[in-house]
């Protein structure tokens, strides 16, 4: 073992020598550690903060907990009478909501701890740094492992503009730690994080402005999704400025930006930086093991191996797709490959979810990507306004859009705005993974009344045989 020979062998024998060391206990790291243990590997897991990583502690779970309450609040405030509920003086107890958020997070975190203990995985709290291809330190102690998996995750980025260090300027972590919601906010960035925060604040009646450099919000999504979601956000009272460049931030949350050559201003009690994330690789000691990087991200092959054969990298630090479920899949792939199973990581069928109201979910190619690839295609479309379950849930807006190859019926991609969209996108992901055709998807009997019926109807529409499709093929605009 090369790494063991490079340091004092006597200090890394016994309980400090492992088959696998996983550095980072997020959704990729802890899943990888558990799978390695299941496959008979003596495993150690190192996490410098809290098990569950960003997703559980500072991302997915806390944000979605807040958004769930925000959706209920907005529904009762704007549609309570229509639903037959007289709410009286509706009020928000944000402290109680914060307590609920922390209870959910801590419960899930405790569950992970129990799993780690149950699988007899050694767990260390501290910062790990590589000292060689098979060795590392944690809190001054030296350890060795035949295989090392890097899963250190990412942290919020910021734009280097004057005023970015003012106290009013916060990142996503700081926003989630607030004890009270601000009355107004300027959000820098119209990606997933920025849009979800905007919906959260606006649902509670706060004034929100989004400033985005790219020509549209949610720029990586299908064009119909972007256009439709922009309409929904504007109906919620959110001001959206796309294609604009932030110039500086002044005191009291005053943001100066450039729009078509003209300087304009937007102000909020807080300015939330939601402009992406950067990898936590600086303190990992990658240079000590010869691990290659690209713009700070660890370069990996299809087996999740880094430039050193026994070192793997998973999750956000790979720069592939920064989603929790992708990190988990990468962790499983890395564990399998460490155990001698040849597992290739695929990125062609990955569902993406945005927890707006209604939700957004997509998988596969966008229409622009299909056209750029010169693939002959057909589109199946079905509006939420024609779906019984959606109407029951008071959701008249939204749609399901499915792209299919014209000559073979292969499903190329799907894009959904609807209640429960994030729950039903898995059906299409499975269909694509199993190489089912659009005809097979259309012929699958779906329960009634369900939102998932929209998938079946859109599949029928791609074949020109949708019985419930209104004659008008236009996207039904938001009614909220």
Secondary structure, 3 states (H helix, E strand, C coil): CHHHHHCCHHHHCHHHEEEEEEECCECCHHHHHHHHHHCCCCEEEEECCCCEHHHHHHCHHHHHHHHHHHHHHHHHHHHHHHHCCCCCCCCCCHHHHHHHHHHHHHHHHHHHHHHHHHCCCEEEECCEEEEECCEEEECCEEEEEEEEEECCCEEECCCCCECCCCCCEEEHHHHHCCCCCCCEEEEECCCHHHHHHHHHHHHCCCEEEEEECCCCCCCCCCHHHHHHHHHHHHHCCCEEEECCEEEEEEHHHEEEEEECCEEEEEECCEEEECCCEEECCHHHCHHHHCCCEECCEECCCCCCECCCCCEEECHHHHCCCCCHHHHHHHHHHHHHHHCCCCCCCCCCCCCEEECCCCEEEEEECCHHHHHHCCCCEEEEEEEHHHCHHHHHCCCCCCEEEEEEECCCCEEEEEEEEECCHHHHHHHHHHHHHCCCEHHHHHHCCCCCCCCCHHHHHHHHHHCCCCCCCCCCCCCCCCCC
